[in-house]
Amino acid sequence: MIYQLGFPTFFFTLSATDTKWPNLHAVMPRCQPSDIAKQQKWRNNNIISNPHLTSLYLHHRFTTFREVILEKHLQTKDYWYR
């Protein structure tokens, strides 16, 4: 791949802060508790109870990042992810 495209100039890894993103928890089916002490437990339960929503949100977020930032603005030639 290096022979065909040249040396990579950009490498990064992604880690999800899925219990911190307010936009993710805004699409969850249950209401957010007003008690701040219970909010972290509520967020953790959302992730555990709704893995399909979490996965869809993270996929959409990364796809948008890839299309807008990596492809459009940074003009990447090739990419690989899993």
N, CA, C and O atoms as a GROMACS GRO file, in nm:
protein
  328
    1MET      N    1   0.083  -0.119   0.000
    1MET     CA    2   0.000   0.000   0.000
    1MET      C    3   0.087   0.126   0.000
    1MET      O    4   0.055   0.224  -0.066
    2ILE      N    5   0.198   0.122   0.074
    2ILE     CA    6   0.287   0.238   0.076
    2ILE      C    7   0.348   0.260  -0.062
    2ILE      O    8   0.367   0.374  -0.105
    3TYR      N    9   0.380   0.149  -0.132
    3TYR     CA   10   0.436   0.162  -0.267
    3TYR      C   11   0.334   0.225  -0.363
    3TYR      O   12   0.372   0.301  -0.452
    4GLN      N   13   0.208   0.195  -0.346
    4GLN     CA   14   0.104   0.246  -0.436
    4GLN      C   15   0.062   0.389  -0.403
    4GLN      O   16   0.045   0.471  -0.494
    5LEU      N   17   0.045   0.420  -0.275
    5LEU     CA   18  -0.012   0.550  -0.234
    5LEU      C   19   0.089   0.644  -0.169
    5LEU      O   20   0.061   0.763  -0.155
    6GLY      N   21   0.202   0.593  -0.130
    6GLY     CA   22   0.299   0.676  -0.059
    6GLY      C   23   0.285   0.655   0.091
    6GLY      O   24   0.198   0.583   0.138
    7PHE      N   25   0.375   0.720   0.165
    7PHE     CA   26   0.374   0.707   0.310
    7PHE      C   27   0.250   0.773   0.371
    7PHE      O   28   0.208   0.880   0.326
    8PRO      N   29   0.192   0.710   0.474
    8PRO     CA   30   0.078   0.774   0.540
    8PRO      C   31   0.123   0.898   0.615
    8PRO      O   32   0.229   0.900   0.678
    9THR      N   33   0.043   1.000   0.609
    9THR     CA   34   0.077   1.124   0.678
    9THR      C   35  -0.018   1.155   0.792
    9THR      O   36  -0.001   1.255   0.862
   10PHE      N   37  -0.116   1.070   0.812
   10PHE     CA   38  -0.216   1.096   0.915
   10PHE      C   39  -0.261   0.963   0.973
   10PHE      O   40  -0.305   0.875   0.899
   11PHE      N   41  -0.252   0.949   1.101
   11PHE     CA   42  -0.295   0.828   1.169
   11PHE      C   43  -0.362   0.869   1.299
   11PHE      O   44  -0.311   0.954   1.372
   12PHE      N   45  -0.475   0.810   1.327
   12PHE     CA   46  -0.543   0.840   1.452
   12PHE      C   47  -0.627   0.722   1.496
   12PHE      O   48  -0.659   0.634   1.416
   13THR      N   49  -0.660   0.720   1.622
   13THR     CA   50  -0.750   0.619   1.676
   13THR      C   51  -0.870   0.691   1.736
   13THR      O   52  -0.862   0.809   1.772
   14LEU      N   53  -0.977   0.621   1.746
   14LEU     CA   54  -1.100   0.678   1.802
   14LEU      C   55  -1.137   0.604   1.929
   14LEU      O   56  -1.125   0.482   1.937
   15SER      N   57  -1.182   0.678   2.026
   15SER     CA   58  -1.238   0.616   2.145
   15SER      C   59  -1.368   0.690   2.175
   15SER      O   60  -1.375   0.813   2.168
   16ALA      N   61  -1.467   0.614   2.208
   16ALA     CA   62  -1.599   0.672   2.231
   16ALA      C   63  -1.616   0.714   2.376
   16ALA      O   64  -1.587   0.638   2.468
   17THR      N   65  -1.662   0.836   2.395
   17THR     CA   66  -1.700   0.881   2.528
   17THR      C   67  -1.852   0.877   2.536
   17THR      O   68  -1.918   0.978   2.561
   18ASP      N   69  -1.904   0.759   2.512
   18ASP     CA   70  -2.048   0.743   2.495
   18ASP      C   71  -2.131   0.780   2.617
   18ASP      O   72  -2.251   0.803   2.603
   19THR      N   73  -2.073   0.785   2.734
   19THR     CA   74  -2.152   0.826   2.850
   19THR      C   75  -2.150   0.977   2.870
   19THR      O   76  -2.217   1.028   2.959
   20LYS      N   77  -2.074   1.049   2.789
   20LYS     CA   78  -2.060   1.194   2.807
   20LYS      C   79  -2.134   1.276   2.701
   20LYS      O   80  -2.164   1.393   2.724
   21TRP      N   81  -2.164   1.217   2.583
   21TRP     CA   82  -2.225   1.295   2.475
   21TRP      C   83  -2.372   1.323   2.501
   21TRP      O   84  -2.452   1.229   2.505
   22PRO      N   85  -2.409   1.448   2.519
   22PRO     CA   86  -2.550   1.481   2.543
   22PRO      C   87  -2.639   1.448   2.423
   22PRO      O   88  -2.755   1.410   2.441
   23ASN      N   89  -2.586   1.463   2.301
   23ASN     CA   90  -2.667   1.435   2.182
   23ASN      C   91  -2.706   1.288   2.173
   23ASN      O   92  -2.816   1.255   2.128
   24LEU      N   93  -2.618   1.201   2.215
   24LEU     CA   94  -2.650   1.058   2.216
   24LEU      C   95  -2.763   1.029   2.312
   24LEU      O   96  -2.855   0.955   2.280
   25HIS      N   97  -2.756   1.086   2.429
   25HIS     CA   98  -2.857   1.056   2.531
   25HIS      C   99  -2.988   1.129   2.506
   25HIS      O  100  -3.091   1.096   2.565
   26ALA      N  101  -2.985   1.228   2.418
   26ALA     CA  102  -3.110   1.296   2.381
   26ALA      C  103  -3.201   1.206   2.297
   26ALA      O  104  -3.322   1.226   2.294
   27VAL      N  105  -3.143   1.106   2.229
   27VAL     CA  106  -3.224   1.015   2.148
   27VAL      C  107  -3.265   0.888   2.222
   27VAL      O  108  -3.335   0.803   2.166
   28MET      N  109  -3.223   0.876   2.345
   28MET     CA  110  -3.259   0.758   2.424
   28MET      C  111  -3.405   0.765   2.466
   28MET      O  112  -3.459   0.874   2.487
   29PRO      N  113  -3.470   0.649   2.479
   29PRO     CA  114  -3.614   0.648   2.504
   29PRO      C  115  -3.660   0.696   2.640
   29PRO      O  116  -3.773   0.743   2.654
   30ARG      N  117  -3.575   0.686   2.743
   30ARG     CA  118  -3.620   0.725   2.877
   30ARG      C  119  -3.581   0.869   2.908
   30ARG      O  120  -3.485   0.922   2.852
   31CYS      N  121  -3.656   0.932   2.995
   31CYS     CA  122  -3.631   1.071   3.033
   31CYS      C  123  -3.509   1.082   3.124
   31CYS      O  124  -3.482   0.994   3.206
   32GLN      N  125  -3.438   1.191   3.108
   32GLN     CA  126  -3.319   1.216   3.191
   32GLN      C  127  -3.362   1.260   3.330
   32GLN      O  128  -3.448   1.346   3.343
   33PRO      N  129  -3.302   1.201   3.434
   33PRO     CA  130  -3.339   1.242   3.570
   33PRO      C  131  -3.287   1.382   3.601
   33PRO      O  132  -3.183   1.424   3.551
   34SER      N  133  -3.361   1.452   3.682
   34SER     CA  134  -3.320   1.588   3.720
   34SER      C  135  -3.212   1.585   3.828
   34SER      O  136  -3.136   1.681   3.844
   35ASP      N  137  -3.206   1.477   3.902
   35ASP     CA  138  -3.106   1.462   4.007
   35ASP      C  139  -2.969   1.434   3.943
   35ASP      O  140  -2.952   1.332   3.876
   36ILE      N  141  -2.873   1.522   3.963
   36ILE     CA  142  -2.740   1.511   3.902
   36ILE      C  143  -2.668   1.385   3.949
   36ILE      O  144  -2.592   1.326   3.873
   37ALA      N  145  -2.692   1.344   4.069
   37ALA     CA  146  -2.626   1.224   4.123
   37ALA      C  147  -2.670   1.098   4.049
   37ALA      O  148  -2.593   1.002   4.041
   38LYS      N  149  -2.790   1.097   3.995
   38LYS     CA  150  -2.842   0.979   3.926
   38LYS      C  151  -2.814   0.981   3.775
   38LYS      O  152  -2.839   0.882   3.706
   39GLN      N  153  -2.764   1.091   3.723
   39GLN     CA  154  -2.747   1.103   3.578
   39GLN      C  155  -2.642   1.007   3.523
   39GLN      O  156  -2.663   0.951   3.416
   40GLN      N  157  -2.530   0.986   3.591
   40GLN     CA  158  -2.428   0.895   3.540
   40GLN      C  159  -2.480   0.753   3.534
   40GLN      O  160  -2.453   0.681   3.437
   41LYS      N  161  -2.553   0.710   3.636
   41LYS     CA  162  -2.611   0.576   3.634
   41LYS      C  163  -2.714   0.565   3.522
   41LYS      O  164  -2.721   0.461   3.455
   42TRP      N  165  -2.791   0.668   3.499
   42TRP     CA  166  -2.890   0.672   3.391
   42TRP      C  167  -2.821   0.659   3.256
   42TRP      O  168  -2.866   0.585   3.169
   43ARG      N  169  -2.710   0.733   3.237
   43ARG     CA  170  -2.636   0.725   3.110
   43ARG      C  171  -2.578   0.586   3.089
   43ARG      O  172  -2.587   0.532   2.979
   44ASN      N  173  -2.520   0.528   3.192
   44ASN     CA  174  -2.466   0.392   3.181
   44ASN      C  175  -2.576   0.292   3.145
   44ASN      O  176  -2.555   0.205   3.061
   45ASN      N  177  -2.691   0.305   3.209
   45ASN     CA  178  -2.803   0.215   3.179
   45ASN      C  179  -2.853   0.234   3.036
   45ASN      O  180  -2.894   0.138   2.972
   46ASN      N  181  -2.849   0.358   2.986
   46ASN     CA  182  -2.888   0.382   2.847
   46ASN      C  183  -2.799   0.306   2.750
   46ASN      O  184  -2.848   0.244   2.656
   47ILE      N  185  -2.671   0.311   2.774
   47ILE     CA  186  -2.575   0.244   2.686
   47ILE      C  187  -2.597   0.092   2.690
   47ILE      O  188  -2.594   0.026   2.587
   48ILE      N  189  -2.618   0.039   2.808
   48ILE     CA  190  -2.638  -0.105   2.825
   48ILE      C  191  -2.772  -0.150   2.767
   48ILE      O  192  -2.779  -0.254   2.702
   49SER      N  193  -2.877  -0.072   2.790
   49SER     CA  194  -3.012  -0.111   2.748
   49SER      C  195  -3.039  -0.084   2.600
   49SER      O  196  -3.130  -0.145   2.543
   50ASN      N  197  -2.964   0.004   2.539
   50ASN     CA  198  -2.990   0.043   2.400
   50ASN      C  199  -2.863   0.037   2.314
   50ASN      O  200  -2.821   0.140   2.260
   51PRO      N  201  -2.802  -0.079   2.302
   51PRO     CA  202  -2.678  -0.086   2.225
   51PRO      C  203  -2.700  -0.054   2.077
   51PRO      O  204  -2.609  -0.003   2.011
   52HIS      N  205  -2.819  -0.082   2.025
   52HIS     CA  206  -2.847  -0.053   1.885
   52HIS      C  207  -2.847   0.098   1.859
   52HIS      O  208  -2.797   0.142   1.756
   53LEU      N  209  -2.902   0.177   1.950
   53LEU     CA  210  -2.902   0.323   1.934
   53LEU      C  211  -2.761   0.379   1.948
   53LEU      O  212  -2.721   0.470   1.875
   54THR      N  213  -2.686   0.325   2.043
   54THR     CA  214  -2.549   0.369   2.064
   54THR      C  215  -2.464   0.340   1.942
   54THR      O  216  -2.390   0.426   1.895
   55SER      N  217  -2.475   0.219   1.890
   55SER     CA  218  -2.398   0.180   1.772
   55SER      C  219  -2.434   0.265   1.651
   55SER      O  220  -2.346   0.310   1.578
   56LEU      N  221  -2.562   0.287   1.629
   56LEU     CA  222  -2.607   0.369   1.516
   56LEU      C  223  -2.556   0.512   1.530
   56LEU      O  224  -2.512   0.571   1.431
   57TYR      N  225  -2.562   0.568   1.648
   57TYR     CA  226  -2.514   0.704   1.671
   57TYR      C  227  -2.364   0.715   1.644
   57TYR      O  228  -2.320   0.807   1.575
   58LEU      N  229  -2.286   0.622   1.698
   58LEU     CA  230  -2.141   0.626   1.677
   58LEU      C  231  -2.105   0.605   1.531
   58LEU      O  232  -2.013   0.669   1.480
   59HIS      N  233  -2.176   0.516   1.463
   59HIS     CA  234  -2.152   0.495   1.320
   59HIS      C  235  -2.182   0.621   1.240
   59HIS      O  236  -2.105   0.661   1.154
   60HIS      N  237  -2.293   0.684   1.270
   60HIS     CA  238  -2.331   0.807   1.200
   60HIS      C  239  -2.231   0.919   1.229
   60HIS      O  240  -2.193   0.994   1.139
   61ARG      N  241  -2.188   0.930   1.351
   61ARG     CA  242  -2.092   1.034   1.389
   61ARG      C  243  -1.958   1.016   1.318
   61ARG      O  244  -1.901   1.112   1.267
   62PHE      N  245  -1.909   0.891   1.313
   62PHE     CA  246  -1.782   0.866   1.245
   62PHE      C  247  -1.796   0.883   1.094
   62PHE      O  248  -1.706   0.938   1.030
   63THR      N  249  -1.905   0.836   1.035
   63THR     CA  250  -1.925   0.850   0.891
   63THR      C  251  -1.928   0.997   0.851
   63THR      O  252  -1.869   1.035   0.750
   64THR      N  253  -1.995   1.078   0.928
   64THR     CA  254  -1.999   1.222   0.900
   64THR      C  255  -1.859   1.282   0.911
   64THR      O  256  -1.820   1.362   0.826
   65PHE      N  257  -1.785   1.245   1.013
   65PHE     CA  258  -1.648   1.293   1.030
   65PHE      C  259  -1.561   1.252   0.911
   65PHE      O  260  -1.485   1.333   0.858
   66ARG      N  261  -1.574   1.127   0.869
   66ARG     CA  262  -1.494   1.077   0.757
   66ARG      C  263  -1.529   1.151   0.628
   66ARG      O  264  -1.439   1.193   0.555
   67GLU      N  265  -1.658   1.167   0.600
   67GLU     CA  266  -1.700   1.231   0.476
   67GLU      C  267  -1.666   1.380   0.473
   67GLU      O  268  -1.616   1.431   0.372
   68VAL      N  269  -1.695   1.450   0.580
   68VAL     CA  270  -1.678   1.596   0.581
   68VAL      C  271  -1.532   1.636   0.605
   68VAL      O  272  -1.477   1.716   0.529
   69ILE      N  273  -1.471   1.583   0.708
   69ILE     CA  274  -1.336   1.627   0.745
   69ILE      C  275  -1.229   1.554   0.664
   69ILE      O  276  -1.148   1.618   0.596
   70LEU      N  277  -1.229   1.422   0.670
   70LEU     CA  278  -1.121   1.347   0.607
   70LEU      C  279  -1.125   1.354   0.454
   70LEU      O  280  -1.023   1.380   0.390
   71GLU      N  281  -1.242   1.330   0.396
   71GLU     CA  282  -1.250   1.325   0.250
   71GLU      C  283  -1.259   1.463   0.186
   71GLU      O  284  -1.188   1.493   0.090
   72LYS      N  285  -1.347   1.547   0.238
   72LYS     CA  286  -1.370   1.677   0.175
   72LYS      C  287  -1.259   1.778   0.204
   72LYS      O  288  -1.206   1.840   0.112
   73HIS      N  289  -1.225   1.794   0.330
   73HIS     CA  290  -1.129   1.898   0.367
   73HIS      C  291  -0.983   1.852   0.361
   73HIS      O  292  -0.896   1.927   0.317
   74LEU      N  293  -0.956   1.730   0.405
   74LEU     CA  294  -0.818   1.680   0.404
   74LEU      C  295  -0.785   1.602   0.277
   74LEU      O  296  -0.670   1.567   0.254
   75GLN      N  297  -0.885   1.574   0.196
   75GLN     CA  298  -0.871   1.507   0.067
   75GLN      C  299  -0.791   1.377   0.077
   75GLN      O  300  -0.692   1.359   0.007
   76THR      N  301  -0.836   1.288   0.163
   76THR     CA  302  -0.768   1.161   0.180
   76THR      C  303  -0.781   1.076   0.054
   76THR      O  304  -0.883   1.080  -0.015
   77LYS      N  305  -0.677   1.001   0.025
   77LYS     CA  306  -0.677   0.913  -0.091
   77LYS      C  307  -0.736   0.777  -0.055
   77LYS      O  308  -0.807   0.715  -0.135
   78ASP      N  309  -0.706   0.733   0.064
   78ASP     CA  310  -0.750   0.600   0.105
   78ASP      C  311  -0.764   0.598   0.256
   78ASP      O  312  -0.703   0.680   0.325
   79TYR      N  313  -0.842   0.507   0.308
   79TYR     CA  314  -0.860   0.492   0.451
   79TYR      C  315  -0.898   0.350   0.483
   79TYR      O  316  -0.943   0.275   0.396
   80TRP      N  317  -0.880   0.313   0.605
   80TRP     CA  318  -0.917   0.180   0.654
   80TRP      C  319  -0.966   0.196   0.796
   80TRP      O  320  -0.906   0.266   0.877
   81TYR      N  321  -1.074   0.130   0.825
   81TYR     CA  322  -1.126   0.129   0.962
   81TYR      C  323  -1.209   0.004   0.982
   81TYR      O  324  -1.251  -0.062   0.886
   82ARG      N  325  -1.234  -0.026   1.109
   82ARG     CA  326  -1.322  -0.139   1.141
   82ARG      C  327  -1.398  -0.110   1.266
   82ARG      O  328  -1.478  -0.193   1.310
   0.00000   0.00000   0.00000
